[in-house]
Amino acid sequence: MANRRQGESSDGGTESKAPANGGCSTIKLVVPQQAEYLAVCRLVAGALGAQEAADEETIADLKLMVTEACNCFLSRQSGGEYPAGIEVEFASLPGAVAITVADPDRRFQLQPAHDEQGRLTETGLALTIVRALADDFEQTGSESGGSVLRLIKRLR
């Protein structure tokens, strides 16, 4: 038996292995709650879209969706607290990409979409953009009382 490096087939090429979760791959990031770290989330969204052979418009949509969803978690709680970080999970599904955004402790509640005068807040604008780009959008509460955003974008 010849010695091979991991991932190398017997004919010298590279072996391709299906993910253990039935063909779906998942990437989970926890980044500090600072705007400059959103670039990492954008890069992952773009790379995943490219890996799934999405067109350029869909890749741009994925990047903007994750940016705006994460922006919702950059605001301060009414008591002045910030979330501990931002947890972003990307899942490659058959024909789609799912993105889930929350704080790691699942305690951070998003700011209201409208202020006392009925004007759209930054969170409200971000959620409007996400809803426009996502094929499926869900905002739920967690068991700990925080907010969780789930987005699905079908690939073209």
C-alpha positions in Angstrom: 0.0 0.0 0.0 1.5 3.3 -1.0 1.7 6.2 1.4 -0.7 9.0 0.6 -1.4 12.4 2.1 -4.9 12.9 3.5 -7.3 13.8 0.8 -5.2 12.4 -2.0 -6.5 9.5 -4.1 -4.5 6.6 -5.2 -4.2 8.1 -8.7 -2.6 11.3 -7.3 -5.8 13.4 -7.5 -7.9 14.8 -4.7 -10.6 12.8 -3.1 -13.9 14.5 -2.6 -15.8 13.5 0.5 -19.5 14.3 1.1 -20.2 16.1 4.4 -21.2 13.7 7.2 -24.5 15.5 7.6 -26.1 14.2 4.4 -24.7 16.6 1.9 -25.2 19.8 3.9 -22.2 21.7 5.3 -22.4 24.1 8.2 -20.1 26.9 9.2 -20.5 28.6 12.6 -18.8 31.8 13.6 -18.9 33.8 16.8 -17.4 37.2 16.2 -17.0 40.2 18.6 -19.9 42.6 18.6 -18.0 45.2 16.6 -18.8 46.4 13.0 -15.3 45.7 11.7 -15.7 41.9 12.3 -18.7 41.8 9.9 -16.3 41.6 7.0 -15.4 38.0 8.2 -19.1 37.1 8.0 -19.4 38.7 4.5 -16.4 36.7 3.3 -17.8 33.4 4.5 -21.2 34.2 2.9 -19.4 35.0 -0.4 -17.2 32.0 -0.3 -20.2 29.7 0.5 -22.2 31.2 -2.4 -19.2 30.7 -4.8 -18.7 27.1 -3.6 -22.4 26.5 -4.3 -22.0 28.0 -7.8 -24.4 30.8 -7.1 -24.5 33.7 -9.6 -22.9 37.0 -8.7 -26.2 38.7 -7.8 -27.1 35.9 -5.4 -23.7 36.1 -3.8 -24.1 39.9 -3.4 -27.5 39.3 -1.8 -26.0 36.7 0.6 -23.3 39.2 1.7 -25.8 42.1 2.2 -28.3 39.8 4.0 -25.7 38.7 6.6 -24.4 42.2 7.0 -27.8 43.7 7.7 -28.8 40.8 10.0 -25.7 41.2 12.0 -26.2 45.0 12.1 -29.3 44.3 14.1 -27.1 42.9 16.9 -24.8 45.9 17.0 -27.2 48.2 18.8 -27.3 48.6 22.5 -30.0 47.2 24.7 -32.3 49.7 26.5 -30.3 49.1 29.7 -27.1 50.0 27.9 -25.8 46.4 27.4 -24.4 45.0 24.3 -24.6 41.4 23.3 -21.5 39.2 24.2 -20.9 38.7 20.5 -22.6 37.7 17.3 -23.2 34.1 16.4 -23.6 33.4 12.7 -24.3 30.0 11.3 -24.3 29.2 7.6 -25.8 26.0 6.3 -25.5 24.8 2.7 -28.8 23.2 1.8 -29.9 21.6 -1.4 -30.4 24.6 -3.7 -30.2 27.2 -0.9 -28.1 28.7 1.8 -29.6 29.2 5.3 -28.1 31.8 7.7 -29.0 32.0 11.4 -27.9 35.1 13.4 -28.2 35.5 17.2 -26.1 36.4 20.2 -24.2 33.4 21.7 -26.2 33.6 25.0 -29.5 34.0 23.2 -30.5 36.9 25.6 -30.2 39.9 23.4 -33.5 41.4 22.1 -33.5 43.4 19.0 -34.4 47.0 19.1 -38.0 47.9 17.9 -38.4 48.4 14.2 -40.0 51.8 14.8 -39.4 54.6 17.4 -41.9 56.4 19.5 -42.8 58.7 16.6 -43.3 55.8 14.3 -40.1 56.4 12.3 -38.1 53.4 11.0 -35.1 52.7 13.3 -31.7 51.4 12.1 -32.9 47.9 13.2 -36.1 48.4 11.3 -34.3 49.4 8.1 -31.9 46.4 8.4 -34.8 44.0 8.8 -36.6 45.6 5.8 -33.5 45.0 3.7 -33.2 41.4 4.9 -36.8 40.7 4.2 -36.5 42.0 0.7 -33.5 39.9 -0.1 -34.3 36.6 1.7 -36.6 34.0 0.2 -37.6 33.0 3.7 -37.3 35.1 6.8 -38.1 34.3 10.4 -37.6 36.3 13.5 -38.1 34.3 16.7 -37.4 34.5 20.4 -35.1 32.1 22.1 -35.8 30.2 25.3 -33.5 32.7 27.1 -35.6 35.7 25.8 -33.3 36.8 23.0 -33.9 37.3 19.3 -32.9 34.8 16.6 -33.0 35.6 12.9 -33.2 32.8 10.3 -32.8 33.6 6.6 -32.9 31.3 3.6 -31.7 32.4 0.1 -32.4 30.1 -2.8 -29.5 29.8 -5.2 -29.7 30.8 -8.9 
